[in-house]
Every structure is written in structure tokens, then in C-alpha cells.
Amino acid sequence: MVENIWQPAIRLDLQIEPDLPTLTCSRINLQGAIMNLLANARDAMPGGGTISLAARPIAKSGHTMAVEIEVMDEGVGMSPDTLQRAFEPFFTTRATGLGGFGLPVVKRFVEDIGGQVAVKSRLATGTRVILRLPI
């Protein structure tokens, strides 16, 4: 799926820990959420760069409680005002074309399964999206 949206100037760095616990969610919705995040990261780096995709178990008191999925880019980043509105449906910074659906869909999916989503971003340094999904 990733090959269909990829550009040669962008490098994908995968850091997937082995033997991740099973998530109790729709596989298609999870794939859609990850694809939305990867497409946003790609679009934020018109000159190319690296996108990191990581997945790791999160433990508390010695027991795995969740899987953390992180997508990080080296793109243009978001201003504090943009970051504050990033999850609003129909909000977009794109000048043309469709936009404003990706992050709201990701947030809805994550919250519907009892997870959490966080976004950290700074202008000219990139964006980091973290999904914490219950097992």
C-alpha cells in the first residue's frame, strides 16, 4: 500500500519491534490510520527527507498495556495555531484539493478503540504523531 503513494526523495525508516501483542481493532481501520499519517508526512516534505514509522509495546508494572505507533517526519511542521486545529474536521492548510479529513479520522479511530493520540510539531523541524492503542 505504501509503494502506491511513495516518492523517490523520501526515505522510510521502519523501527518495528518483534512480537508485538495483538490489537483488538479493525485491521482495515488501523491500516487506514497509518496510511493517513504517512501521506500527511509525505506531503509535509515536498523536498524529500525521512519518515520514521515505529511500533513498540508499552508496559506498566511489567505488563504490556498498549502498542505505541509513532510516525515522525522532517517536514515543514505546524505552527501552534495550526497544531491546535489539526483534528478539526475540514480544517486544512492545503491551498488546493481535498484536505481536512486525515487527522480527524485517525483520532476517531484511536478514541473509538479506547486509545490515545498525541501530536507534537514545530515549524521547520517536523511533526511527530503518537498513537497508543490498547491490546
KAURMO-V93659 format. One record per run of one state. SS is the DSSP state (h for helix, s for strand, l for the rest). FROM is the first residue (numbers start at 1). LEN is the number of residues. If there is no record, write none. Layout:
BEGIN
ss: [SS;SS]
from: [FROM;FROM]
len: [LEN;LEN]
END
This chain:
BEGIN
ss: [l;h;l;s;l;h;l;s;l;s;l;h;l;h;l;s;l;s;l]
from: [1;2;5;10;17;27;44;49;61;63;74;80;86;102;113;116;123;126;135]
len: [1;3;5;7;10;17;5;12;2;11;6;6;16;11;3;7;3;9;1]
END
